[in-house]
Amino acid sequence: MAYSWDNRVKFVVRYLYDVDNNGYLDRHDFECLALRATLMEKRGEFSPARLAENQHIMINLWNEIADLADFNKDGMITTDEFKQAVKQSCMGKTYAEFPQAMKMFIDSNFTTIDVNGDGVIGAEEFRYDCITRSPFDTVEVLDEAFNKLLNDDDRRRGGITLTRYQELYAQFLGNADENCSACYLFGPLTELS
């Protein structure tokens, strides 16, 4: 099932962290994530200072994830190891209870998606974020997913603030309910093997 907790965690591994697509997480993925975030934040403009900040965030995240999930200490984290760590560290928890480096990643990810820097992820930014990861054949499926994310306050604001993004991200990883609105945080999902 596309919106099961298990599938959502697989999605995080495959589409958010395993950027070199080798089937497991390692330090190299997080080094690449730092550069990716730096370039995406400014649509290709490069800032050495921002890269250094993103490297700090991503290497801390790798170290934290490795401490939590690299059970056999081989420098590689499988999807199963990651799922076990997320279950222990995130299931049933709020954003405030998440590991510190993961919170830094979530906040950095928000900044990357909020391209215009207005503090709100609008429909256009949501679409752009989704399409950079997965193929979609109509914009309507993206808009439908975005609308499922929104509560009344989000609609009044015209999108998702950082605080709301933090809440949704925590639910995406920490809430097993397949019907929670947070299931759509990264757009429509497909079932992963």
C-alpha positions as CSV (number, residue, x, y, z in Angstrom):
1,M,0.0,0.0,0.0
2,A,1.4,3.3,-1.1
3,Y,0.7,5.3,2.1
4,S,1.6,2.6,4.6
5,W,4.2,3.6,7.2
6,D,6.6,1.0,5.8
7,N,6.3,2.4,2.2
8,R,6.7,6.0,3.5
9,V,10.0,5.1,5.2
10,K,11.2,3.3,2.0
11,F,10.4,6.4,0.1
12,V,12.5,8.5,2.4
13,V,15.5,6.2,1.9
14,R,15.1,5.9,-1.8
15,Y,14.1,9.4,-2.8
16,L,15.4,11.7,-0.1
17,Y,18.6,10.2,1.2
18,D,20.0,7.6,-1.2
19,V,20.9,10.1,-3.8
20,D,23.5,7.9,-5.5
21,N,20.8,5.2,-5.9
22,N,23.0,2.3,-4.8
23,G,20.4,0.8,-2.5
24,Y,21.8,1.8,0.8
25,L,22.8,4.9,2.8
26,D,26.4,5.9,3.4
27,R,28.4,9.1,4.1
28,H,28.7,9.7,0.4
29,D,24.9,10.2,0.1
30,F,25.0,12.9,2.7
31,E,28.0,14.7,1.2
32,C,26.0,14.8,-2.1
33,L,22.9,16.0,-0.3
34,A,24.9,19.0,1.0
35,L,25.8,20.1,-2.5
36,R,22.3,19.4,-3.8
37,A,20.6,21.5,-1.1
38,T,23.1,24.3,-1.7
39,L,22.3,24.5,-5.4
40,M,18.6,23.9,-5.1
41,E,18.1,26.6,-2.5
42,K,19.3,29.2,-5.0
43,R,18.3,27.5,-8.2
44,G,21.9,26.8,-9.3
45,E,23.7,29.7,-7.7
46,F,26.7,28.5,-5.7
47,S,27.6,29.8,-2.3
48,P,30.7,28.3,-0.6
49,A,29.5,29.6,2.8
50,R,26.1,28.0,2.4
51,L,27.8,24.7,1.2
52,A,29.8,24.7,4.4
53,E,26.6,25.1,6.5
54,N,24.8,22.4,4.5
55,Q,27.8,20.1,4.9
56,H,27.7,20.6,8.6
57,I,24.0,19.7,8.7
58,M,24.3,16.7,6.4
59,I,27.4,15.2,8.0
60,N,25.8,15.6,11.4
61,L,22.7,13.9,10.1
62,W,24.7,11.0,8.6
63,N,26.6,10.6,11.9
64,E,23.3,10.6,13.9
65,I,21.6,8.2,11.5
66,A,24.7,5.9,11.5
67,D,24.7,5.9,15.3
68,L,21.0,5.0,15.3
69,A,20.7,2.7,12.3
70,D,24.1,1.1,11.4
71,F,23.6,-1.8,13.6
72,N,26.4,-3.9,12.2
73,K,28.8,-0.9,12.0
74,D,29.7,-1.5,8.3
75,G,29.3,2.1,7.2
76,M,26.2,1.3,5.2
77,I,22.6,1.5,6.3
78,T,20.1,-0.7,4.6
79,T,16.4,0.2,4.3
80,D,15.6,-2.4,7.0
81,E,18.2,-0.9,9.4
82,F,16.8,2.6,8.6
83,K,13.2,1.4,9.2
84,Q,14.2,-0.1,12.6
85,A,15.9,3.2,13.6
86,V,13.0,5.3,12.5
87,K,10.6,3.1,14.4
88,Q,12.7,3.5,17.6
89,S,13.4,7.2,17.2
90,C,10.4,8.7,15.5
91,M,7.3,6.5,15.8
92,G,4.7,8.3,17.9
93,K,6.9,11.3,18.5
94,T,6.5,15.0,17.7
95,Y,9.1,17.0,15.8
96,A,10.5,18.4,19.1
97,E,11.3,14.8,20.2
98,F,13.2,13.9,16.9
99,P,17.0,13.6,17.0
100,Q,18.6,17.0,16.6
101,A,20.4,16.4,13.3
102,M,17.1,15.1,11.8
103,K,15.4,18.3,12.9
104,M,18.2,20.3,11.2
105,F,17.6,18.3,8.0
106,I,13.9,18.9,8.1
107,D,14.4,22.7,8.5
108,S,17.0,22.8,5.8
109,N,14.7,20.8,3.5
110,F,11.9,23.4,4.1
111,T,14.4,26.1,3.1
112,T,15.2,24.2,-0.1
113,I,11.5,23.9,-1.1
114,D,10.6,27.5,-0.1
115,V,12.4,28.8,-3.2
116,N,11.0,32.3,-3.0
117,G,11.9,32.6,0.7
118,D,8.5,33.9,1.9
119,G,8.2,31.3,4.7
120,V,5.4,29.4,3.1
121,I,5.5,26.4,0.7
122,G,2.9,27.2,-1.9
123,A,1.4,25.0,-4.6
124,E,4.0,25.9,-7.2
125,E,6.9,25.2,-4.8
126,F,5.3,21.9,-3.8
127,R,4.9,20.9,-7.4
128,Y,8.5,21.7,-8.2
129,D,9.8,19.7,-5.2
130,C,7.7,16.7,-6.1
131,I,8.6,16.7,-9.8
132,T,12.3,16.8,-9.0
133,R,12.0,13.3,-7.4
134,S,9.3,11.4,-9.2
135,P,7.6,11.3,-12.6
136,F,4.0,12.5,-12.8
137,D,1.8,12.7,-15.9
138,T,-0.6,15.4,-14.8
139,V,-0.3,18.5,-12.5
140,E,-3.7,17.7,-11.1
141,V,-2.4,14.7,-9.1
142,L,0.2,17.1,-7.5
143,D,-2.4,19.7,-6.7
144,E,-4.7,17.1,-5.2
145,A,-1.9,15.8,-2.9
146,F,-1.1,19.4,-1.9
147,N,-4.7,20.1,-1.1
148,K,-4.9,17.0,1.1
149,L,-2.0,18.3,3.1
150,L,-3.6,21.6,3.9
151,N,-5.7,22.4,7.0
152,D,-7.8,25.5,7.2
153,D,-5.0,27.6,8.6
154,D,-2.7,26.5,5.7
155,R,-5.4,27.5,3.2
156,R,-5.7,30.9,4.8
157,R,-1.9,31.4,4.6
158,G,-1.7,30.0,1.1
159,G,0.5,27.1,2.0
160,I,2.7,25.4,4.6
161,T,4.8,27.3,7.1
162,L,8.0,25.8,8.7
163,T,6.2,24.9,11.9
164,R,3.5,23.1,9.9
165,Y,6.1,21.4,7.7
166,Q,7.9,20.2,10.9
167,E,4.6,18.8,12.2
168,L,3.8,17.1,8.9
169,Y,7.2,15.6,8.5
170,A,7.0,14.2,12.0
171,Q,3.7,12.6,11.2
172,F,5.0,11.3,7.9
173,L,7.7,9.3,9.7
174,G,6.0,8.8,13.1
175,N,2.3,8.2,12.4
176,A,1.3,4.7,11.1
177,D,-2.1,5.9,10.0
178,E,-2.4,5.6,6.2
179,N,-5.1,8.2,6.1
180,C,-3.2,11.1,7.9
181,S,-2.8,14.1,5.7
182,A,1.0,14.0,6.2
183,C,1.1,11.0,3.9
184,Y,1.0,13.5,1.0
185,L,4.0,15.6,2.2
186,F,6.1,14.5,-0.8
187,G,3.3,14.2,-3.3
188,P,1.5,11.1,-4.5
189,L,3.4,8.0,-3.6
190,T,3.6,4.6,-5.4
191,E,4.2,1.3,-3.7
192,L,7.9,0.5,-3.5
193,S,9.4,-2.9,-3.5
